[in-house]
Amino acid sequence: MNTTSWHNLSKTAQDDALEWHAKLSVGDLSDVEYEAFSSWIADSIENATAYSLVESADNKISAVVADDTESLDRLLPGKASSDSQSPTNDNMLTRRRAIAASIAGLAFVSIAVFANRQFTPDVEQFALAAASDEFRTANLSDGSIVNLAPGAELTVEFNGNRRRITSLTGVAFFDVASNAKRPFIIEIDKTIVTVVGTEFEIAAFEDRHTVSVAEGVVSVRRNDAAQPMETRLAVGEQIEFSTTEKNSLISNTSPESIGAWRAGYFEFTDADAQTITTTLNRFYGKRVFIIDPQNPPTFSFSGVLTLSDSAGTAQRLGQLTAVELSLNDEAYLLSAK
């Protein structure tokens, strides 16, 4: 884990971490507030480290407050016998609760002091998500970088021995910081991807999982009794699993094309409607665009198509090409104008 001490962090990161921890401890955050927190913690390694130190210190203090009842009793002069049922004993119990509540309140104030002792969090856990019409870049505390396509979500769990992504939906590109002693593991249903330091893309959708390698080597294992498999992928190789059928396919692709969506657009050269719909459907993980078999468009498009959610992309496609789009059962039908 990151061993940065509290006093090496900026005051802004310290104050923000304390404030966010206070809000999350109270609970009942709105969706907007939770998204703001996710953006803040993913914005820099310093923010992630600051919050981890605060959370670790608070856990240690909370354990003391919750368990050390003998210390509370010592704070109460003239402690009554536990067998006594007198009003004095009731008052003592009330006083003990009041002191416990006061200590709990002061515990949070003490977090900054405890954090300065260079606590190293045992486990670092948080979730990241990209809005349906936005791209997102997250800097993890180990130095790795994750790019999320619109609508993608993942959960991070780091400890001193390994780095894990315990869930992923949608498309994400990983630039993993090299650390042979702490492998980077992505777990998606029954598929396990293990790397030490490399660049690769994972598309995790309901019907399929695809792993594509842009740099380095990636180990892929399928823990499925009906479809067990283990292989290593090199640069320019990708593997696709069907989640509904017992098959997988390894193929080659241009390393430069892997994660090309991170720029926020796809660039096409003399692309017909079939090429564009295939590219977009793979990106969104389902048949969002369908060619009208009765009136197929015959355009050829060269240029840049900016990406967002499917509705925004469909609107821009209609503006840039000679195509008529109509929404039909959550899919856009492409017809010739």
C-alpha positions in Angstrom: 0.0 0.0 0.0 1.0 3.6 -0.3 3.1 4.5 2.7 2.7 8.3 2.4 2.3 9.8 5.9 -0.4 12.3 6.8 1.9 15.2 7.2 3.3 14.8 3.7 -0.2 15.4 2.2 -1.5 18.8 1.3 -3.8 20.5 3.7 -6.5 20.6 1.0 -6.3 16.8 0.6 -6.4 16.4 4.4 -9.4 18.7 4.9 -11.3 17.2 2.0 -10.7 13.6 3.2 -11.9 14.5 6.7 -15.0 16.2 5.3 -15.9 13.4 3.0 -15.4 10.8 5.7 -17.7 12.8 8.0 -20.4 12.9 5.4 -20.1 9.2 4.5 -20.1 8.3 8.2 -23.5 10.0 8.6 -24.8 8.3 5.5 -27.9 9.3 3.4 -25.8 10.9 0.6 -27.6 11.8 -2.5 -26.6 10.3 -5.9 -25.0 13.7 -6.8 -23.0 13.8 -3.6 -21.9 10.1 -4.0 -20.8 10.9 -7.6 -18.9 13.9 -6.4 -17.1 11.8 -3.8 -16.2 9.1 -6.4 -14.8 11.9 -8.7 -12.8 13.4 -5.9 -11.2 10.2 -4.7 -10.3 9.1 -8.3 -9.0 12.6 -9.2 -5.5 12.0 -7.7 -3.4 9.5 -5.8 -3.1 12.1 -3.0 -6.9 12.2 -2.5 -7.1 8.4 -2.4 -4.2 8.1 0.0 -5.6 10.8 2.3 -9.0 9.1 2.5 -7.5 5.7 3.2 -5.4 7.2 6.1 -8.5 8.8 7.5 -10.6 5.7 7.2 -7.9 3.5 8.8 -7.4 5.9 11.7 -11.1 6.1 12.3 -11.4 2.3 12.4 -8.7 2.1 15.0 -10.3 4.8 17.2 -13.8 3.4 16.8 -12.6 0.0 18.0 -11.2 1.5 21.1 -14.4 3.5 21.8 -16.6 0.5 21.2 -14.6 -2.1 23.2 -12.8 -0.3 26.1 -15.7 -0.1 28.6 -13.3 -0.5 31.5 -11.6 2.7 30.5 -15.0 4.5 30.5 -15.7 3.1 34.0 -12.3 4.5 35.2 -13.4 8.0 34.0 -16.4 7.8 36.4 -15.5 8.5 40.0 -17.3 6.5 42.7 -18.5 3.8 40.3 -21.5 2.1 41.8 -21.8 -1.7 42.1 -23.1 -3.5 39.1 -25.6 -5.2 41.4 -27.1 -1.9 42.5 -30.5 -0.9 41.0 -30.6 2.5 42.7 -31.2 5.8 40.9 -27.5 6.6 41.4 -26.6 3.5 39.3 -29.1 4.7 36.6 -27.4 8.1 36.6 -24.0 6.4 36.3 -25.2 4.5 33.3 -26.5 7.7 31.7 -23.1 9.4 32.5 -21.2 6.5 31.0 -23.3 6.7 27.8 -22.8 10.4 27.6 -19.0 10.0 28.0 -19.0 7.3 25.3 -20.9 9.6 23.0 -18.5 12.5 23.7 -15.5 10.3 23.0 -17.1 9.1 19.8 -17.5 12.7 18.8 -14.0 13.6 19.7 -12.6 10.5 18.0 -13.2 12.1 14.6 -11.3 15.2 15.6 -8.4 12.9 16.7 -8.2 11.2 13.3 -5.7 13.7 11.9 -3.4 13.2 14.9 -3.6 9.4 14.6 -3.1 9.5 10.8 0.2 11.4 11.3 1.6 8.1 12.7 1.9 6.8 9.2 -0.9 4.2 9.3 -0.8 1.9 6.3 -4.4 0.8 5.4 -4.8 -2.9 5.5 -7.5 -2.8 2.8 -8.5 0.0 0.4 -11.9 -0.4 -1.1 -14.0 1.9 -3.2 -16.2 2.0 -6.3 -15.9 4.0 -9.5 -18.5 4.8 -12.1 -18.8 6.8 -15.3 -22.1 8.6 -16.1 -24.0 7.2 -19.1 -22.9 10.2 -21.3 -19.4 10.8 -19.9 -15.9 9.3 -20.0 -13.9 9.1 -16.8 -10.2 8.7 -15.9 -9.3 7.4 -12.4 -5.8 7.5 -10.8 -5.4 4.6 -8.4 -3.2 4.7 -5.3 -0.7 2.3 -6.7 0.0 4.5 -9.7 -2.3 2.6 -12.1 -4.7 4.5 -14.4 -8.2 3.3 -15.4 -10.2 4.8 -18.2 -14.0 4.2 -18.0 -16.3 4.3 -21.0 -19.7 5.9 -20.5 -21.8 3.8 -18.2 -18.9 1.6 -16.9 -18.6 0.7 -13.3 -16.0 -1.2 -11.2 -15.1 -2.0 -7.6 -11.5 -1.7 -6.3 -10.0 -3.7 -3.5 -6.2 -3.2 -2.7 -4.2 -4.7 0.1 -0.5 -5.2 0.8 -0.3 -8.4 -1.3 -2.4 -7.8 -4.3 -4.5 -5.4 -6.3 -8.0 -6.5 -7.2 -10.9 -5.3 -9.3 -13.7 -7.3 -7.8 -16.4 -6.4 -10.3 -16.7 -4.7 -13.7 -19.5 -3.9 -16.1 -19.0 -2.0 -19.3 -15.7 -1.1 -21.0 -12.5 -0.1 -19.2 -8.9 0.4 -20.2 -6.2 -0.3 -17.7 -2.7 1.1 -17.6 -1.3 -1.0 -14.7 1.7 0.2 -12.7 4.4 -2.5 -12.7 4.8 -4.3 -9.3 5.8 -8.0 -9.5 5.1 -8.4 -5.7 1.5 -7.2 -6.0 -0.2 -8.7 -9.0 -3.2 -6.8 -10.5 -6.2 -9.1 -10.7 -9.6 -8.4 -12.4 -12.4 -10.7 -11.5 -15.5 -10.7 -13.8 -18.0 -13.5 -13.1 -15.9 -16.6 -13.8 -13.2 -14.9 -15.8 -9.9 -13.9 -14.0 -7.4 -11.6 -15.6 -3.9 -11.3 -13.9 -1.2 -8.9 -14.8 1.9 -7.4 -13.3 2.2 -4.2 -15.4 0.7 -3.7 -18.8 -2.0 -1.9 -20.8 -5.2 -3.7 -21.8 -8.9 -3.3 -22.3 -11.8 -5.3 -20.9 -15.3 -5.2 -22.2 -17.7 -6.9 -19.7 -21.2 -7.2 -20.9 -24.1 -9.5 -20.1 -23.6 -11.8 -23.1 -19.8 -11.6 -23.5 -16.4 -10.7 -22.0 -13.5 -9.5 -24.1 -9.9 -8.9 -23.1 -7.6 -7.1 -25.5 -3.9 -6.4 -24.9 -2.2 -3.2 -26.0 1.1 -3.7 -24.2 2.8 -6.4 -22.2 1.4 -9.9 -21.4 -1.9 -10.8 -19.7 -2.9 -14.1 -18.2 -6.6 -15.0 -18.6 -8.3 -17.9 -16.7 -11.8 -19.1 -17.0 -13.1 -20.8 -13.8 -16.0 -22.5 -15.4 -16.6 -26.3 -15.0 -18.3 -26.3 -18.3 -15.7 -24.2 -20.0 -12.4 -24.2 -18.1 -9.5 -22.4 -19.9 -6.2 -20.7 -19.2 -4.1 -18.7 -21.7 -1.7 -15.9 -22.0 -2.3 -13.0 -24.4 0.5 -10.9 -26.0 0.4 -7.5 -27.6 -2.3 -7.3 -30.3 -4.2 -10.4 -29.1 -7.7 -10.5 -27.7 -10.0 -13.2 -26.4 -13.7 -13.2 -26.3 -15.9 -15.4 -24.1 -19.6 -16.0 -24.6 -21.4 -16.0 -21.3 -24.3 -18.0 -22.7 -22.4 -20.6 -24.9 -19.4 -22.9 -24.3 -16.9 -21.2 -26.6 -14.1 -18.6 -26.7 -12.3 -17.0 -29.6 -8.7 -15.7 -29.7 -7.9 -13.3 -32.5 -5.5 -10.5 -33.5 -6.2 -6.8 -33.6 -4.2 -3.6 -34.1 -2.7 -2.5 -30.7 -3.4 1.1 -31.7 -7.1 0.4 -32.0 -7.4 -1.0 -28.5 -8.9 1.6 -26.2 -9.2 4.1 -29.1 -12.5 5.3 -27.6 -10.5 7.0 -24.8 -10.2 10.0 -27.1 -13.9 10.3 -26.9 -14.6 9.4 -30.5 -14.2 6.9 -33.2 -12.4 7.9 -36.5 -13.6 6.2 -39.6 -12.3 6.1 -43.2 -14.6 5.2 -46.0 -16.8 3.3 -43.5 -20.2 2.0 -44.6 -23.2 1.6 -42.4 -22.3 -2.0 -41.5 -18.8 -1.1 -40.3 -20.1 1.8 -38.2 -23.0 -0.2 -36.6 -20.6 -3.1 -35.8 -18.1 -0.8 -34.2 -20.7 1.0 -32.1 -22.6 -2.2 -31.0 -19.3 -3.7 -29.7 -18.6 -0.5 -27.8 -22.0 -0.4 -26.2 -22.1 -4.1 -25.6 -25.5 -4.7 -27.3 -27.4 -4.1 -30.5 -28.0 -0.4 -30.2 -27.9 0.2 -33.9 -29.6 -2.0 -36.5 -29.6 -1.7 -40.3 -33.0 -1.6 -41.9 -33.1 -4.7 -44.2 -35.9 -3.2 -46.3 -34.2 0.2 -46.9 -30.5 -0.1 -46.0 -28.4 3.1 -46.1 -25.6 3.1 -48.7 -23.4 6.0 -47.5 -19.6 6.0 -47.1 -18.4 8.0 -44.1 -14.9 9.4 -43.4 -14.5 11.5 -40.3 -14.8 11.6 -36.5 -17.9 10.4 -34.7 -18.0 11.8 -31.1 -19.2 9.3 -28.5 -21.4 9.7 -25.5 -24.6 7.7 -24.5 -26.3 5.9 -27.4 -28.9 8.6 -27.8 -26.3 11.3 -28.2 -24.2 9.2 -30.6 -27.3 8.4 -32.7 -28.1 12.1 -33.0 -24.6 12.9 -34.2 -24.6 10.0 -36.6 -27.8 11.3 -38.2 -26.2 14.7 -38.6 -23.0 13.4 -40.2 -24.4 10.8 -42.6 -27.1 10.2 -45.1 -29.1 8.1 -42.7 -32.6 8.2 -41.1 -32.7 6.9 -37.6 -35.8 5.8 -35.7 -35.9 4.3 -32.2 -37.4 0.8 -32.1 -37.4 -1.3 -29.0 -34.4 0.5 -27.4 -32.5 0.2 -30.7 -31.9 2.7 -33.5 -33.0 1.5 -37.0 -30.7 3.0 -39.7 -32.6 3.6 -43.0 -31.6 5.4 -46.2 -32.9 8.9 -46.5 
